[in-house]
Amino acid sequence: MLGLIIGGVIVVILLVILMLVVSSFNRFKTLKNGAESTLAQIKVALKKRLDMITQLVDTTKSYANYEKETLAGVTEMRSRVGKVTAPKDLGDIGTQSRKILDNIIAVMEAYPDLKAQENVKELMKAIQDIETEVSRHRYVYNNIVQEYNTKTEVIPSNIVANLFNFKRLDYLEFEEEISERPDTSW
């Protein structure tokens, strides 16, 4: 009888451990899928931003002497967004597109008539909305990554992480240099 009780206790303990492992595994998968989904949403928002920057470049061409490189750079970045797999690469594209946008804003400040055009106002409002969307998605992504990475480091979920080879995820950072005035010598 004692052997049966001990066997029952061992079975219950094994079932609890199995449930904890399955629960932890599922949480890792949920977080990883959430991070990938949010990263995809950021890609879409960055593509929208680059499309609108292209429209702004076209609109401001008559007011400033642009080099073809600006438009070519935006087009090249737009094609790279879809191919990005690492958050760092996406952050680099976000930073580069932000610099181009800052340059366009500086040109607009130099040409008040351009700034007053209705289509430019609408594009700038849409870009601001996308900036907010990118910021929101980046915040969500980084929160998911923080929880995921924490789970890879704390007991007992770190055991499951090591067992199933769940590696730390990279945070998404856009290196924005807001202290410098944009270079407008295109």
C-alpha positions in Angstrom: 0.0 0.0 0.0 2.8 2.4 0.9 4.4 1.6 -2.5 1.2 2.5 -4.3 1.0 5.9 -2.4 4.6 6.7 -3.2 4.0 5.7 -6.8 0.9 7.9 -7.0 2.8 10.9 -5.5 5.7 10.4 -8.0 3.1 10.3 -10.9 1.5 13.5 -9.6 4.9 15.2 -9.3 5.8 14.1 -12.8 2.5 15.4 -14.1 3.0 18.8 -12.4 6.5 19.0 -13.8 5.2 18.1 -17.3 2.4 20.7 -17.0 5.0 23.3 -16.0 7.3 22.4 -18.9 4.4 22.5 -21.4 3.0 25.7 -20.0 6.5 27.4 -20.1 7.1 26.1 -23.7 3.8 27.4 -24.8 4.5 30.8 -23.3 7.8 31.0 -25.1 6.2 30.2 -28.4 3.4 32.7 -27.8 5.9 35.5 -27.0 8.1 34.6 -30.0 5.1 34.6 -32.3 4.0 37.9 -30.8 7.4 39.4 -31.4 7.5 38.2 -35.0 4.0 39.6 -35.6 4.9 43.0 -34.1 8.1 43.1 -36.2 6.0 42.5 -39.3 3.7 45.3 -38.4 6.7 47.6 -38.0 7.9 46.6 -41.5 4.5 47.6 -42.9 4.6 50.9 -41.1 8.1 51.6 -42.3 7.1 50.8 -45.9 4.2 53.3 -45.5 6.6 55.9 -44.1 9.0 55.4 -47.0 6.1 55.7 -49.5 5.1 59.0 -48.0 8.7 60.2 -47.9 8.8 59.4 -51.6 5.7 61.5 -52.2 7.2 64.3 -50.1 10.4 64.1 -52.2 8.4 64.4 -55.4 6.4 67.3 -54.0 9.5 69.2 -52.8 11.5 68.7 -56.0 10.4 72.0 -57.5 11.6 73.9 -54.4 15.0 72.4 -53.8 17.8 71.1 -55.8 17.7 67.3 -55.1 20.1 64.7 -56.1 18.7 61.5 -57.6 20.4 59.7 -54.7 17.7 60.7 -52.2 14.9 59.1 -54.1 17.1 56.1 -55.0 18.0 55.7 -51.3 14.3 55.7 -50.3 13.5 53.2 -53.0 16.4 51.0 -52.0 15.4 51.1 -48.3 11.8 50.3 -49.2 12.9 47.1 -51.0 15.1 46.1 -48.0 12.3 46.4 -45.5 10.6 43.2 -46.8 13.8 41.2 -46.7 14.8 42.2 -43.1 14.9 39.4 -40.6 16.9 41.0 -37.7 15.5 43.8 -35.6 18.9 45.7 -35.9 18.5 45.9 -39.7 15.0 47.2 -39.3 16.3 49.8 -36.8 18.9 50.8 -39.3 16.3 51.4 -42.0 14.1 53.3 -39.5 17.1 55.5 -38.6 18.0 56.2 -42.3 14.5 57.0 -43.3 14.1 59.3 -40.3 17.3 61.2 -41.4 15.9 61.7 -44.9 12.6 62.9 -43.4 14.5 65.3 -41.2 16.3 66.7 -44.3 13.0 67.2 -46.1 11.6 69.0 -43.0 14.6 71.3 -43.0 14.0 72.1 -46.7 10.3 72.8 -45.9 11.4 75.2 -43.2 13.5 77.0 -45.8 10.6 77.3 -48.2 7.5 78.5 -46.3 5.3 78.3 -49.5 6.0 74.6 -49.7 5.2 74.1 -46.0 1.8 75.8 -46.6 0.8 73.5 -49.5 -2.2 71.4 -48.6 -0.9 68.1 -49.9 2.4 68.6 -48.0 0.4 69.3 -44.8 -1.6 66.1 -45.4 1.5 64.0 -46.0 3.2 65.4 -42.9 0.1 64.6 -40.8 0.1 61.0 -42.2 3.8 60.6 -41.6 3.3 61.8 -38.0 0.6 59.2 -37.6 2.9 56.5 -38.9 5.7 57.7 -36.6 3.3 57.2 -33.7 2.3 53.8 -35.1 6.0 52.7 -35.4 6.7 54.0 -31.9 3.7 52.1 -30.5 4.7 48.8 -32.3 8.4 49.3 -31.2 7.2 49.7 -27.6 5.0 46.5 -27.8 7.8 44.6 -29.5 10.4 45.6 -26.9 8.0 44.7 -24.1 7.5 41.2 -25.6 11.2 40.8 -26.0 11.8 41.9 -22.4 9.3 39.3 -21.1 10.8 36.6 -23.4 14.4 37.4 -22.4 13.5 37.4 -18.7 11.9 34.0 -19.1 15.1 32.7 -20.6 17.0 33.8 -17.5 14.8 33.0 -14.5 14.1 29.7 -12.9 12.3 27.4 -13.8 11.5 28.7 -17.3 15.3 29.0 -18.1 15.5 25.2 -17.9 12.8 24.9 -20.5 14.5 27.6 -22.6 17.8 25.7 -22.5 16.0 22.4 -23.1 14.3 23.6 -26.2 17.1 26.0 -27.3 15.1 29.3 -26.9 17.7 32.1 -27.4 17.5 35.7 -26.3 15.8 38.1 -28.8 17.3 41.4 -29.8 15.6 44.7 -28.8 14.5 47.0 -31.6 16.3 50.3 -31.4 16.3 53.2 -33.8 19.4 55.4 -33.4 17.9 58.8 -33.8 20.3 61.7 -33.5 17.9 64.5 -32.4 20.6 66.8 -31.1 22.0 67.5 -34.6 20.4 69.8 -37.2 19.8 67.8 -40.4 22.2 68.3 -43.3 20.3 69.9 -46.2 23.2 70.0 -48.7 21.7 67.5 -51.2 
